[in-house]
Amino acid sequence: MKFEVNDKVEVLDDALKGIVTHVQGEVVTIETSEGFSLDFNQSELVKIEEQQSRMISMNDAAFSEILREKEQSKRPKPIRIKPKDRNIPAMEVDLHIEKLVNSYKGMGNYDILNLQLETAKRQVEFAMRKRIQKIVFIHGVGEGVLKAELDFLLGRYDNLKFYDADYQKYGVGATEVYFFQN
């Protein structure tokens, strides 16, 4: 294809448009719409006819206008709570030792278990005072010592029942406590 000065061209493998400013053999110098002068081989350029150029710019303008209208017309959707999510426990207590203290270096298993049980007891009493209806204690699976001790602790209270928490959400390592309210 033969290019002449002032021809409108587009680069094949890049999103560049410009006007031919200089032709020397196979090398064509164009000035882009940003004002840069770049050299390309003639095989890398395509001449844009005036009518095509107008159509492209009209399409770009129409497209950007449509995008703007869509952005403005979007109203925030109301957050819809699914029925199964309405019963999410109000309180989750993770009894893993790394969640309770910054460093448990130097603590024995007995100390760790006592700290976890004290935390559970404090949270149960807090929930009773604040009339929180459900708590989930995340104790993990492990060897089952914490779960057994937690069951023993919760068994001493009359106004609550406890059972394994939702398997899909917590797996086997959690116990849900439900408080009876007067």
N, C-alpha and C positions, 0 to 999 in steps of 0.2 A: 504494500500500500504506500502511496506517495503522500507525504505530509508537507504542508506549507506553513509559513509563519501565520499566526492568528487562528489556526485550526483548533477547535475544541477537541480534546482527547481524554481518554480514560486508560488507566493502566490495567492490563489483564489480570495479573495475579495480586493486585493490591487495591485498596479502596481509595485511590487517588484520582482526582480530576484536575485538569489544567489546560493551559493555552500554550501552543507551540511558540517558542521565542526564537529558536535557532535550529537549523537543520544542517548537518555536515556529514555527508555520506549516509551510513547506516545509523549514526548517533543523532538522536533528537533531544533537544533541551526543551523542557517544559517548565512553566511557572505554575505551581499549584495554587489552589484557592487560598491557601494559608500564606502564600508569598514566597515559597521556597523554590529555587531553581534546581531541577534534577535532570540528570542525563539518563536516557533509556535507549535501548535498541529498538529499531522500527517494529520488530516482530513482537515486542512487548506492549505495544500501544494499539488502541482502536480509536478511530475517528468517530466523534459524536455529531450527528446532524443536529441542526438548530431545533428542529421539531422534537427530536428525541430528548434533547436536553431540557426543553420546557416541560415535557411530559414527566421526566424523572423528577424535576424540581417540584412540580405540582403534586406528584404522588408522595414525595417526601413531606411536603407541607400538609397534605390531606392526612397522611398517616400520623404525623405528630399532633395534628389537631384532634384526631380521633382518640389518640392516647390521652391527651389532656382532658377531653370530655369524660373518658372512662374513669380517670383518676378522681375527677371532681364528683362524679355521680355515685361513687362507692360510699355507701353509708356503713358504719360499723354494724356488724351483725350482733344481735343480742346473744349473750352467752347462754347457751341452753344446757342445763344440768340434766344429765341422764338419770333415770330413776335409780339405777344401781349405784351411782355416785353420790346420791343424796345421803346414803347411810355410811359415808366414809367416817371412820373414827375421828373424833375431835382431837385425839391426842395419841401420839406415837412416842414410845420411850425405847430407845436403843440401849440395851444393857451390855453391849460389847465393851470390854474394858478400855479399849483404845478410844472409844467415844466419851467415856466418863472422865478420864484423867489424861493429862498431857504425857506423862511418862509413868509407866508401871514397873520400871526397873527396880529390882530389890523387893518387890512384893511377891509373896508366896501365893499359892493357889487358895489357901484359906483366907488371906487378906483380900484377894480379888473377889472371891465369892461373897464375903461379908459386905464389901463395898457395893456389889451389884444388888444384893438383897436389901440393904439399907436404902439404896436409891429407889428400888421398886416399892418398898414400904412407904417412903416419903411421897412418892407419886400417887399411890393409892389413897393415902390420907388427904393429899391435896385435891384429888378428883372428888372425894366425898365432900370436902368443905365447899368446893366451887360448883358442886352439883353437875359435874361433867358425867355424861352417861356412859361413854365407852373409852377404854384405853387399850392400846395394843402394845404389849411388851415384846420387843424383838430380842430373842435370846440366842438365836442360832441353833444349830443342830448339835455339834460336838459329841460329847459322850453322854449328855442328858442330865448331868449333875445340876446345872443351873435350872433347867426346866423342872426337875423333881423338887428342888428346894422352893422354886417359885410356886408350884402347885401346893406345896405344904403351907407356905405363907398365905396364899389366897384362900385356902380351905379354912383358915381360922376366922374369916369374916362371914357374917350372916347375910348381909344385905347385898351380895353380889353373886354372880355366877361367872365361870370362866370356861373357855373352850379354845380349841385350836383356831387361829385366825384364818382368814381367807387364803386358801392354798394357792390360788392363781397369783395373788399379789405378794404374799410373803413366803410361800413354800411351807416347809414343815417347821421352820425355826421361829414361830411366833405364837403368842397366846393372847387372845382377846378377852377382856374383862368387861362385863356388863353390870352396871350398878342399878339396883332397883330404887326408884325414886318414890317418895311419899307424896 
